[in-house]
Amino acid sequence: MTPDDLMFKPGLLKGERILITGGGTGLGKVMAEGFVMMGAEVYICGRRGGVLEETANELMAAHGGKVVPIACDIRVPEAISDMLDTIWSDGGALTGLVNNAAGNFISRTEDLSPRGFEAISNIVFRGSFYVTLDCGKRWLAEGKTGAVTSILTTWVWNGGPFTVPSAMSKAGLNVMTQSLAVEWGGRGIRFNAIAPGPFPTEGAWARLNPTGESSESSEYDSTNPMGRVGRMPELANLAIYLHAPGSEYVNGQTIAIDGAAYQAGGGGFGQLRDWSDEQWEAARAAIQGANARDRSKRTV
């Protein structure tokens, strides 16, 4: 991104300290770039330490500032505590958290195993709550303010056929957002969420579009009222706003950024009802290949 891609003046987030889970790639990397361009100190975590290092170095080379990579498996509460101890000792309390770490893949629900369900829910649902709870306890004990943004999908409102583990988990985070906005809002901790439509990223596209169809020709474009997928700076601008001075009265909201795809047709994978067994088998093989490549890069 360049400064012209963003709506805000440089320095808007100076003094902010923001942690992004799953910050090494995809939407997490986009938000990290936007935050550091606005002057925030940014921490990114994930299981692939080498990828995190590459992202941090790339962003600092392009924009300066401070991006700190920390390898952490957010499925493990003790690992989260150690990570946050490290962050707090490196300049004080965080001011913001972005729950972005996720996993997802398309599958007929009858083909899911308990392990497949847990692979998603343990990251999206449990892991995001564990990080939120640990940050929240620290903020409350210290009398600090904080802003939490969770990355959801529009499926939290109408369900997610063929992505049931993700839809269930993100619906839980939607309820967390609404609940803690009330419970902790009066103590200076705000909760909001972003529900993106299709913003093609390498990791997600390999598991949600495993047939290899490009974003430019995909069905998402033809069914979207705006005739296109999302542009990365558009998401970054919304995330920056939710963590910027002046947004303090925005609390308890889940904001869709999908070109009105949700209103037009739900924005999910209902069209996959027509897939054959052979198409599902090909998709499953492609997803397994993407998972194997991802595992080879993990350091925790």
Secondary structure as GFF3:
##gff-version 3
##sequence-region A 1 300
A	DSSP	three_ten_helix	3	5	.	.	.	ID=ss1
A	DSSP	beta_strand	17	21	.	.	.	ID=ss2
A	DSSP	alpha_helix	26	37	.	.	.	ID=ss3
A	DSSP	beta_strand	41	46	.	.	.	ID=ss4
A	DSSP	alpha_helix	49	63	.	.	.	ID=ss5
A	DSSP	beta_strand	66	71	.	.	.	ID=ss6
A	DSSP	alpha_helix	77	88	.	.	.	ID=ss7
A	DSSP	beta_strand	96	99	.	.	.	ID=ss8
A	DSSP	three_ten_helix	109	111	.	.	.	ID=ss9
A	DSSP	alpha_helix	114	121	.	.	.	ID=ss10
A	DSSP	pi_helix	122	127	.	.	.	ID=ss11
A	DSSP	alpha_helix	128	142	.	.	.	ID=ss12
A	DSSP	beta_strand	146	151	.	.	.	ID=ss13
A	DSSP	alpha_helix	155	158	.	.	.	ID=ss14
A	DSSP	alpha_helix	164	185	.	.	.	ID=ss15
A	DSSP	beta_strand	189	196	.	.	.	ID=ss16
A	DSSP	alpha_helix	202	208	.	.	.	ID=ss17
A	DSSP	three_ten_helix	215	217	.	.	.	ID=ss18
A	DSSP	alpha_helix	219	223	.	.	.	ID=ss19
A	DSSP	alpha_helix	232	242	.	.	.	ID=ss20
A	DSSP	beta_strand	253	257	.	.	.	ID=ss21
A	DSSP	alpha_helix	261	265	.	.	.	ID=ss22
A	DSSP	three_ten_helix	270	274	.	.	.	ID=ss23
A	DSSP	alpha_helix	277	295	.	.	.	ID=ss24
###
